[in-house]
Amino acid sequence: MTSERPDEKTSPSEASRPPSNSITKESLKLLRETALKLYEAGYNIVIVDCDKKPLTSWSSEKRVSEKDLKKLLKDPRTCGLAIIGGPVNPFDIDKNGNPLDITYLMLIDVDDPRLLDKTFLLKNLVEKSVSYRTGPRCPKCFNKHIDVIEPGKRFRCPLCNIEFNIDESPRGVGILVSVDKTLLEKYRLKGSLRQGSVELLINNYQLIPPSKHKTGISYEWINEINIEQPNHGIYSLSDIELETLLKEIGYLRDKEIVEEKIERKETSEKTIEKKIEKIEKPR
């Protein structure tokens, strides 16, 4: 999957302008260090602005050059770092650095953290794989579209009309896992799959720490990518585990219902055709 954005010329005055989210020099330094570290490790990453929009074109099948990445990290619009799911990852390359198209990196975005208490495997993945906290939610209705009173500290929910501090706020959760391509094909998974409050991103991107969220808070690691660990700490899903995950979020159940309806329709159409043939057959 590829996303393009038009080239934009930046004037000298714009180049010297501070980032729109007032991201600190310390935060920018950490973001740049993390981006270069992950790139060197083999990850496919893209730099985004404060609206989560990539600062350059990107692809799930090819990384930007190191030269271009370093240039993007100096762009005054830089606000976040996103990792791209798909075949380009540290675990699936040949000796020349080309993707083998065998193992895919899959990103899991959990919008409503309450779901974790109802899904055993999903909750387990937060604990055993690379995972992180995303944006804040309303502590009463878990709405993520909240108003900012004080960036990074205090917010208001327009639905509940309540104000709350960051330490009172639940957070969304992101998880990184690896999956064999054959399993993705078996369950017909490609692109992005949104099922309720969970989204599986296979050929798309998701922001990771230490990116700055538009509310002023920073994404935070629960279990950080560890280059020294096997598979960098990213859990590899087996066939039965992927099937269980898809059942937990309701995808397989809904898919089976749709397929059953299609099968019934096809059977009904064939029955009608046979009856018509019988009627039209000359005696």
LINJOUR-V725035 format. One record per backbone hydrogen bond with DSSP energy under -0.5 kcal/mol. NH is the residue of the N-H (numbers start at 1). CO is the residue of the C=O. If there is no record, write none. Layout:
((NH CO) (NH CO))
This chain:
((3 58) (11 9) (15 11) (16 12) (17 14) (22 19) (28 24) (29 25) (30 26) (31 27) (32 28) (33 29) (34 30) (35 31) (36 32) (37 33) (38 34) (39 35) (40 36) (41 37) (42 38) (42 39) (43 38) (44 88) (45 43) (46 82) (48 80) (49 53) (52 49) (55 47) (58 3) (59 62) (60 1) (69 65) (70 66) (71 67) (72 68) (73 69) (74 71) (75 72) (78 75) (79 48) (80 48) (81 208) (82 46) (83 206) (84 44) (85 204) (86 105) (88 60) (89 87) (92 89) (94 98) (97 94) (100 92) (101 92) (104 179) (105 86) (106 104) (106 177) (107 201) (108 175) (109 107) (109 199) (110 108) (110 173) (111 109) (111 197) (112 197) (113 111) (115 112) (116 113) (117 114) (118 115) (119 115) (120 118) (123 119) (124 120) (125 121) (126 122) (127 123) (128 124) (129 125) (130 176) (131 223) (132 174) (133 220) (134 172) (137 170) (138 143) (142 138) (146 144) (147 156) (149 147) (149 154) (150 154) (152 215) (153 150) (154 150) (155 164) (156 147) (157 162) (158 156) (161 157) (162 157) (164 155) (166 153) (168 165) (169 166) (172 135) (173 110) (174 132) (175 108) (176 130) (177 106) (178 235) (179 104) (181 102) (183 180) (184 180) (185 181) (186 182) (187 183) (188 185) (189 184) (190 188) (193 200) (195 193) (195 198) (198 195) (199 109) (200 193) (201 107) (201 199) (202 191) (202 200) (203 191) (206 83) (208 81) (211 208) (212 79) (213 211) (213 217) (216 213) (219 211) (220 133) (222 131) (223 131) (226 232) (227 225) (229 226) (232 229) (233 230) (234 231) (235 176) (235 233) (237 178) (237 235) (242 238) (243 239) (244 240) (245 241) (246 242) (247 243) (248 244) (249 245) (250 247) (251 246) (252 246) (254 250) (255 251) (256 252) (257 253) (258 254) (259 255) (260 256) (261 257) (262 258) (263 259) (264 260) (265 261) (266 262) (267 263) (268 264) (269 265) (270 266) (271 267) (272 268) (273 269) (274 270) (275 271) (276 272) (277 273) (278 274) (279 275) (280 276) (281 277))
